[in-house]
Amino acid sequence: MSTVSEYFGENVFNEAVMSTMLPKETFELVRLAIIRGKRLDSQTADIVANAMKDWAISKGATHYTHWFQPMTGITAEKHDSFISPAENGKIIMDFSGKELIHGEADASSFPSGGLRATFEARGYTAWDPTSFAFIKEHVLCIPTAFCSYSGEALDKKTPLLRSMEAINKQALRVLRLFGNQDVTSVKTTVGPEQEYFLIERDTYLARKDLLYTGRTLFGAMPPKGQELDDHYFGTIKSRVKAFMTEVDKELWKLGVFAKTEHNEAAPAQHELAPVFTTTNIAVDHNQITMELLQRIAKKHDLVCLLHEKPFDGVNGSGKHNNWSICTNTGVNLLEPGETPYENAQFLLFLCAVIKAVDEYQDLLRISVASAANDHRLGALEAPPAIVSMFLGDELSEILEAIENDTAYGGKQQELLKVGVHVLPKFPKDTTDRNRTAPFAFTGNKFEFRMLGSSDSVAEPNVVLNTAAAEALKQFADELEVAEDFETALHDLIKRTIRAHKRIIFNGNCYDEAWVEEAERRGLYNLVSTPDALVHLVDAKNIELYAAHKIFTETELNSRLEIMLENYCKILNIEALTMVDMAGKEILPAVSRYLHFLANTVLDISKAFRIDARSDFEGKTARELITLKEKAYSRLNKLKKVSLKASEIENTAERAKFYKESVIPVMKALRSSCDKMEALTAADYWPMPTYGDLLFGVR
């Protein structure tokens, strides 16, 4: 039996494989392409493609695909075989450098937000050599970017790669000011934790809402939820452990650094966390992880739910984005150093992030906005919609001392001045974790906790990279012309802290008092997706993305249209599913039970010559009749408002109508139906209950 170290990465065309299969000169050119983003010439690409093909065929692959990430939230692939015709009806296995570097897909079939008309079908995929090719189900998958015929980004990877180049460029400028000449590149790194639910496949198939929408649109809470905290970090059930073991093995074969797995807070909820890696690779790995979780669950007669809020009343599922900035020499720029200059450098990068989050808090909220995540944000360990930063008491005190030119906490009698003093030594985690904080400093990285479990991690990292790049650019512009670097540095950090400290909050973000305080500070509170999305094309955001060549204004407007349209489509599907389930399943089931209750009342009255209307059956029937009338009225109202919503042509207005007029009716209908579920005998209820779903896996 082979060990993990023996099969780890066996299905990845990584540097170890390339070093054995490529000529030395070619291998060095590929390494430069990976490290510095240099282009490969056609001759080199042909050599790489041939080696990649030979390796893939030796692993049983028959096809290749350009594996990309369109604006659908999932990955896309078109499979082409390696075969080419030869003489005498034979074939040869062929794969050229041109086929490796460049592909073509039908762009009209993917969301474009108006960038492409249906008759303008051409779209192109372009190889991302910084993310290794891999084999999945006998297909060679080549990670690529996806753009239109005229060059607009149609995917989530292209802007991510652009943002990584932006922060690399500006971070290098800042590092040169501190005398760091040996650093040749700066990359952000990410470790995205992944939460999910596992339920029985049979119960999943018996719920139309789960089938069509990924979440339960009806469901009364069972007597037990997560109140006892007995599921969190509890013993993993054997069946779930078997599933996790297979997931780990398949991820390890694909070079994904799956590290931690455990039960999460809610019943049937679990988490998988990887070791951090370069951001674009982490994005690819997370997409692979989500796909494998769902595929392998089926092999175990389970279903993996990645929806942000599949069950009301218990924790939703998120994805914590652990983000940091590192040099190619191995230095984490968000970690305090050993010397005064290292600490000054740390503080400057920290201030860049503070400034970035404060100035572009709206973009961070937009990057996690979806109809699904709106259900999750704000309760049960999910952060609220207000973006704020948690730094912990000690680091906050240090910043306060710098801002006010005062001694730090009595531990240092003279004034704390950047570039002169060594920061007090403090361990990576100096304070307790703040689970309510959207953006928390955790020693040498920031944990952005607002992401939904089904989201791509690309978009939040585009925002973080670009906003931080802008702050670093402004810092470099000022410091490069300073006559006295140390004085200018101290003044810049002091001024930045004072200007942007409103974003720092170390308290309870669930507290109603924080909502009021945040409003006084001038922070955004964008509770819903329509509220947030309209800010995507604010002038400052258009300017930011244009300045760093991440998005053109046209590309931004297209993304706004895609996200608004997706929000409307999801709400429409959910509303129609509720209409279908309530009208065809729930109300008929309650009618059957009422018929049973009515006959029982009559039978009791006849048999015992008493008026049974005040007994259990009679009282239950009267309650159900009242609820049934309300449910029927709300069902008809939902039909009307859903139809009205579909007739609104303007996407932004339609999204607003869904938020303000459709969702309240959906909630009202659910309330009536959930109350009827609590009164209806189990044998009559037409679908598996929350108890069946949350506690069904044995």
Secondary structure by P-SEA (a helix, b strand, c coil): ccccccccccccccaaaaaacccaaaaaaaaaaaaccccccaaaaaaaaaaaaaaaaaaccccccccccccccbbbbbbbbccccccccccccccccccccccccccccccccccccccccbbbbbbcccbbbbbccccccccccccccccccccaaaaaaaaaaaaaaaaaaaaaaaccccccbbbbbbbbbbbbccccaaaaaacccccccccccccccccccccccccccccccaaaaaaaaaaaaaaaaacccccbbbbccccccbbbbbccccaaaaaaaaaaaaaaaaaaaaaacbbbbcccccccccbbbbbbbbcccccccccccccccccaaaaaaaaaaaaaaaaaaaacaaaaaaaacccccccccccccccccbbbbbccaaaaaaaaaaaaccccccccccccccccccccccccccccccccccccccccccccccccccccaaaaaaaaaaaaaaaaaaaaaaaaacccaaaaaaaaaaaaaaaccccccccccccaaaaaaaaaacccccccccccccccccaaaaaaaaaaccccaaaaaaaaaaaaaaaaaaaaaaaaaaaaaaaccaaaaaaaaaaaaaaaaaaaaaaccccccccaaaaaaaaaaaaaaaaaaaaaaaaaaaaaaaacccaaaaaaaaacccaaaaaaaaaaaaaaaaaccccccccccccccccccc
